Amino acid sequence: EAQVTQNPRYLITVTGKKLTVTCSQNMNHEYMSWYRQDPGLGLRQIYYSMNVEVTDKGDVPEGYKVSRKEKRNFPLILESPSPNQTSLYFCASSLLTNTEAFFGQGTRLTVV
Amino acid sequence: GESVGLHLPTLSVQEGDNSIINCAYSNSASDYFIWYKQESGKGPQFIIDIRSNMDKRQGQRVTVLLNKTVKHLSLQIAATQPGDSAVYFCAENLAGSARQLTFGSGTQLTVLP
C-alpha cells in the first residue's frame, strides 16, 4: 500500500529537549515536505526536499532542521524545541512538485 | 506575494444538497491546483486536481472549476453526504516552483441531517 508514515503520532516534550520526527514514504517519490498546521493558519511549509541531499527552506523554517540522506526518509529535527512549536505536523511526498502530494497521518507535538 | 485564501471559513448544507466551496488565489503564474479533504485526526486526502490549461474537471460526485480571469477556484460536491463533513483546502503550485504546494486556510463543511 502506498503510504507516508510518520512517527510518533503524539509527543509531549519539554522546552530545549532535542527531538526528531521521522517520515518515510514507499512510493519512490523525489519530493518531500514538512508542514505545520495551526488553527486559522492552514498548512504552512517548513522545509522541502527535491531529492537526496537537496533541501531548502519553506515559509516557516526557523527552529527546524531536516536531512535527506535516503530517498525514502525525511526526518524533521527540533534541536531546541520551544512552546511556539506546539503544533500538528505533516510530512508529504509527491512524484513531482505539480502532482498530487500524499500526506502522513500527522504528529501532534506539545512543547511545555 | 502569492496567497491562497477561501471566501468562507464555514459552510453548512443539508444532506442531499449540492455544496460549493470557493477559493481565491492571487498569483496568476500558478498552474496547478488541488483540493484536499481533511477529516478530524487525519492527514489531508486528495480529492481532485486541475491544471491551468483546463477550466473544469469532474470526478466522482465532485467537480472543480477554474476561472483564471478572476483567479478563482471552486469545488462542487453533488448530493452531499454526512461523510463529506470535513475541512476542505485548496492548494496551488507555481509554475516551475520546487516548493510543492501553498495551501489556503480551509473551509469547514458540515452536513446537516
Interface residues (C-beta under 8 A of the other chain):
Chain A: V4 Y31 S33 Y35 G40 L41 G42 L43 R44 Q45 Y48 M50 D56 G58 F90 A92 S94 T97 N98 E100 A101 F102 F103 G104 Q105 G106
Chain B: D31 Y32 I34 Y36 G41 K42 G43 P44 Q45 F46 D49 R51 F89 A91 N93 A95 S97 A98 R99 Q100 L101 T102 F103 G104 S105 G106
